[in-house]
């Protein structure tokens, strides 16, 4: 569907632009939020007016938030977290947590909706963006380090080459496979030993039947001597 943007929409366009979007995105988000209207002939007549009004508002906001953008650009946030051996977090660093940390550091009023990032779920150094305006999108650094270790440890994870990371996971998989093979072999040996133990009495009885000998010859001889 084609829509006329009434406001600037991050990664889509500026107010006054005409965009073709997915029907669901338009009906469920852009239109209900007042960010766009259907690009009908009547609406298109208002495009220039919308564009000029939005440009004036954009200039005002850029001036108002310019100093905040400079403050946020390059800011580093550190989060001590709990994580497994592979670096996977027990939980995640959410956009709400990121917004709270930014506001505490900068004295701002950023909302989680302005954080352009997925929840962080692994140790290391992560780059995120904050949408102040369509023109002001400062980049911050988030350092997720293991509790009890210095923040610098997160940069060591970042320094590992992709092939080294892949090799590490391959080695772990091989070790797990080897342990599984050894466990299966041990179980097979135990079953074999149990089977042999069960067969042993039967073999003794069969041998006695074939020879026809008394299973306790010494005791029989002793009783005969005493008689």
Residue pairs with C-beta under 8 A, 6 or more apart in sequence:
1 20
1 21
1 22
1 23
1 26
1 27
1 38
2 18
2 19
2 20
2 21
2 38
2 39
3 18
3 19
3 20
3 21
3 26
3 30
3 31
3 36
3 37
3 38
3 39
4 16
4 17
4 18
4 36
4 37
4 38
4 39
4 43
4 44
4 46
4 47
4 50
5 12
5 13
5 14
5 15
5 16
5 17
5 18
5 19
5 30
5 35
5 36
5 50
6 15
6 34
6 35
6 36
6 37
6 50
6 54
7 15
7 34
7 35
7 36
7 54
8 14
8 15
8 54
8 58
8 133
8 134
9 30
9 35
9 36
9 134
10 116
10 131
10 134
10 137
12 19
12 21
13 19
14 51
14 54
14 58
14 134
15 50
15 51
15 53
15 54
15 55
16 47
16 48
16 50
16 51
16 52
16 54
17 51
18 39
18 44
18 47
19 36
21 30
26 36
29 35
30 36
31 37
31 38
37 43
58 133
58 134
58 135
61 132
61 133
61 136
62 133
62 135
62 136
65 132
65 133
65 136
66 136
68 106
68 108
68 132
69 132
69 136
69 138
70 138
71 106
72 102
72 106
72 108
72 130
72 132
72 138
72 140
73 138
73 139
73 140
74 138
74 139
74 140
74 141
75 102
75 105
75 106
75 138
75 140
75 141
76 140
76 141
76 142
76 143
77 98
77 101
77 102
77 105
77 140
77 141
77 142
77 143
78 142
78 143
78 145
78 151
79 93
79 97
79 101
79 120
79 142
79 143
79 144
79 145
80 145
80 146
80 147
80 148
81 89
81 90
81 91
81 93
81 123
81 144
81 145
81 146
81 147
82 89
82 90
82 91
82 146
82 147
83 89
83 90
83 122
83 123
83 144
83 146
84 90
86 169
86 172
87 122
87 123
87 124
87 157
88 121
88 122
89 120
89 121
89 122
89 123
89 144
92 119
92 120
92 121
93 119
93 120
93 121
93 142
93 144
94 112
94 119
95 112
95 113
95 115
95 117
95 119
96 112
98 112
98 115
98 117
98 128
98 142
99 110
99 111
99 112
99 114
99 115
102 108
102 110
102 130
102 140
103 109
103 110
110 130
114 130
114 131
114 132
115 128
115 129
115 130
115 131
116 128
116 129
116 130
116 131
116 137
117 126
117 128
117 129
117 142
120 126
120 142
120 144
122 144
123 144
123 145
123 146
123 154
123 157
124 143
124 144
124 154
124 157
124 158
125 141
125 142
125 143
125 144
125 154
125 155
125 157
125 158
126 141
126 142
126 143
126 144
127 139
127 140
127 141
127 142
128 139
128 140
128 141
128 142
129 137
129 138
129 139
129 140
130 137
130 138
130 140
131 137
132 138
143 151
143 154
143 155
144 154
145 151
145 152
145 153
145 154
146 153
160 168
208 215
214 220
